[in-house]
Amino acid sequence: MDKTIKISGLHKSFKKLHVLKGIDLTIDKPGIYAVLGPNASGKTTLIKVMLGMVIPQKGNVEILGENIKNNPFYRKNISYLPQIARFPENLKVSELLEMIQDLQKRKGDTDDLIKGLKLEPYLDAKLVSLSGGTKQKVNVVLTFMYDNPIIILDEPTSGLDPISMVYLKKKIQEEKEKGKIILVTTHIMPLVEELADEIIFLLEGVISFRGSASQLKLDQGGESIEIAIANLLTKQHA
């Protein structure tokens, strides 16, 4: 399997708002890639284009050697964790997990995830009764239950308690070691410093930086990613 994400000449506008302005991006090595940027920078739109949730006006996207245009089947190779989990509230957690496996027509590996996230007491609970943090744990189980080569995580630590955050970070590292491409969007910069092999920083619809956290700090100055990004944004708007 061609383990590459290749995006070329990607443009997307919403009415008069030009969100993506000719994005060119190739990811051909396993690793953890942090897709960062301020609000309205285009990072969410870029992720949604890759998932087939937004159709661009121009450009080409190939994932694992397949052009995604008019081809929904490529998505079977992507695991996606959305920022906000929305589930059928009348279902129990165990029923949701069974339903997803029925829809996928393949059994998922859930036992270790449920144990690691301490979800056993909630398996017979209705989803409507769960806290936001517990729903996010269910979201994490759904994301990692299949062994897919690409994983996209949108604000993955949202609502998680410290123990679950430690487990999630360990799980992300384990998936990287299996040779997967992992894209992470987050506002938690310590998470980026700890996990990311590369930062892809979007600003006003273009990629304004791509490289390691250490390179970003060296280029822009600052002891932390937050300061380096603040310096980058200050220079862009000077």
Residue pairs with C-beta under 8 A, 6 or more apart in sequence:
1 64
1 65
1 149
2 64
2 65
3 28
3 30
3 64
3 149
3 179
3 181
4 26
4 27
4 28
4 62
4 63
4 64
4 65
5 25
5 26
5 27
5 28
5 50
5 61
5 62
5 63
5 64
5 150
5 181
6 25
6 26
6 27
6 28
6 60
6 61
6 62
6 63
7 23
7 24
7 25
7 26
7 46
7 50
7 59
7 60
7 61
7 62
8 24
8 59
8 60
9 22
9 23
9 24
9 58
9 59
9 60
10 20
10 22
10 23
10 24
10 25
10 46
10 49
10 56
10 58
10 59
10 60
10 61
11 18
11 20
11 21
11 22
11 23
11 56
11 57
11 58
11 59
12 18
12 19
12 20
12 42
12 45
12 49
12 54
12 56
12 57
13 19
13 57
18 205
19 40
19 42
19 45
19 205
20 42
20 45
20 46
20 49
20 56
20 59
20 205
21 42
21 204
21 205
21 206
22 59
22 206
23 42
23 46
23 59
23 205
23 206
23 207
24 207
25 200
25 207
27 33
27 181
29 181
30 176
30 178
30 179
30 180
30 181
31 176
31 181
31 182
31 197
31 198
32 172
32 176
32 182
32 184
32 195
32 196
32 197
32 198
33 181
33 182
33 183
33 184
33 196
33 197
33 198
33 199
33 200
34 184
34 185
34 186
34 192
34 195
34 196
34 198
34 199
34 200
35 43
35 46
35 47
35 183
35 184
35 185
35 200
35 202
36 43
36 185
36 186
36 192
36 199
36 200
36 201
36 202
36 229
37 43
37 201
37 202
37 203
38 203
38 233
41 202
41 203
41 204
41 205
42 202
42 204
42 205
42 206
43 185
43 202
44 154
44 185
45 54
46 202
47 152
47 154
47 183
47 185
48 54
49 55
49 56
49 61
50 61
50 63
50 68
50 78
50 152
51 75
51 78
51 80
51 152
52 68
52 72
52 74
52 75
60 67
60 69
61 67
61 68
61 69
62 68
63 74
63 77
63 78
63 150
64 74
64 77
64 149
64 150
66 73
66 74
68 74
76 148
77 148
77 149
77 150
78 148
78 150
78 151
78 152
79 143
79 144
79 146
79 148
79 150
79 151
79 152
80 143
80 151
80 152
80 154
81 139
81 140
81 142
81 143
81 151
81 152
81 153
81 154
81 156
82 139
82 154
83 154
83 155
83 158
84 158
85 135
85 136
85 138
85 139
87 96
87 127
87 135
87 138
88 96
88 127
89 126
89 127
89 128
90 126
90 127
90 128
91 99
91 126
91 127
92 123
92 124
92 125
92 126
92 127
93 119
93 122
93 123
93 124
93 125
93 127
93 130
93 138
94 123
94 124
96 127
96 138
96 142
97 108
97 110
97 141
97 142
97 145
100 108
100 142
100 145
101 107
101 108
104 146
106 146
108 145
108 146
109 145
109 146
109 147
110 141
110 145
113 119
113 140
113 141
113 144
113 145
113 171
114 120
114 123
114 141
116 167
116 171
117 137
117 140
117 141
117 164
117 167
118 137
118 163
118 164
119 134
119 137
119 138
119 141
122 130
122 134
122 138
127 135
127 138
130 138
131 159
132 158
132 159
133 159
133 160
133 161
133 164
135 159
136 158
136 159
136 160
137 160
137 164
140 156
140 160
140 164
140 168
140 171
143 151
143 153
144 151
144 171
144 175
147 178
148 180
149 179
149 180
149 181
150 180
150 181
150 182
150 183
151 172
151 175
151 180
151 181
151 182
151 183
152 182
152 183
153 172
153 182
153 183
153 184
153 185
153 186
154 185
155 185
155 186
155 187
156 168
156 172
156 184
156 186
157 165
157 168
157 186
157 188
157 191
160 168
169 191
169 194
169 195
172 182
172 184
172 195
173 195
175 182
176 182
176 197
184 191
184 192
184 195
184 196
186 192
189 224
189 225
189 226
189 229
192 199
192 213
192 225
193 213
193 224
193 225
196 212
196 213
197 212
198 210
198 211
198 212
199 209
199 210
199 211
199 212
199 213
199 216
199 225
200 207
200 209
200 210
201 207
201 208
201 209
201 210
201 216
201 229
201 232
202 208
203 232
203 233
203 236
204 236
208 232
208 236
209 216
209 219
209 232
211 219
213 225
216 225
216 228
216 229
216 232
217 223
217 224
217 225
217 227
217 228
219 228
220 227
220 228
220 229
220 231
220 232
220 235
221 227
221 228
221 231
222 228
222 230
222 231
